[in-house]
Amino acid sequence: MPGRTRRGTVPGHLYGYQLAHGVIPRLGWDNESPTVCHTCDNHSCQQPSHLRLGTPAENRAEWLARRRDPGSPLADLRGPASRSRAIGAAIRAGRAQGESGAQIALRIETAAAAGRPLSLW
């Protein structure tokens, strides 16, 4: 049964995981039910190979451990949703200009790097 905020909407990564691996058995939205964890830490990633099942506690512990890495997408100063929007805008701009895959990849890299925190190392 969906929680109050779900109202029948399924997040994209959950939908994609279940398409690739089958329906996740859930008894409720508690800390013991399986949850889909991103192994690449990209909020907008839909690759089933980058997703795995875990518990909410495992997911949170992994997030806390990896967000301190300055090169991680989790450390992006814009937050995960704004990072995803910036990358999406870069892709759309490259496609609108008729750029090659390599040029669009460079746009993606530039958009992703724009939110990295400054560091001394």
Secondary structure as the mmCIF struct_conf table of DSSP 4:
data_model
#
loop_
_struct_conf.conf_type_id
_struct_conf.id
_struct_conf.beg_label_comp_id
_struct_conf.beg_label_asym_id
_struct_conf.beg_label_seq_id
_struct_conf.end_label_comp_id
_struct_conf.end_label_asym_id
_struct_conf.end_label_seq_id
TURN_TY1_P TURN_TY1_P1 ARG A 4 GLY A 8
HELX_RH_AL_P HELX_RH_AL_P1 GLY A 12 HIS A 21
HELX_LH_PP_P HELX_LH_PP_P1 VAL A 23 PRO A 25
BEND BEND1 LEU A 27 LEU A 27
BEND BEND2 TRP A 29 SER A 33
STRN STRN1 THR A 35 HIS A 38
BEND BEND3 THR A 39 CYS A 40
TURN_TY1_P TURN_TY1_P2 HIS A 43 SER A 44
HELX_RH_3T_P HELX_RH_3T_P1 PRO A 48 HIS A 50
STRN STRN2 LEU A 51 GLY A 54
HELX_RH_AL_P HELX_RH_AL_P2 PRO A 56 ARG A 66
TURN_TY1_P TURN_TY1_P3 ARG A 67 ARG A 68
TURN_TY1_P TURN_TY1_P4 PRO A 70 GLY A 71
BEND BEND4 SER A 72 SER A 72
HELX_RH_3T_P HELX_RH_3T_P2 PRO A 73 ALA A 75
TURN_TY1_P TURN_TY1_P5 LEU A 77 ARG A 78
HELX_RH_AL_P HELX_RH_AL_P3 PRO A 80 ALA A 96
TURN_TY1_P TURN_TY1_P6 GLN A 97 GLY A 98
HELX_RH_AL_P HELX_RH_AL_P4 GLY A 101 ALA A 113
TURN_TY1_P TURN_TY1_P7 ALA A 114 GLY A 115
HELX_LH_PP_P HELX_LH_PP_P2 ARG A 116 LEU A 118
#
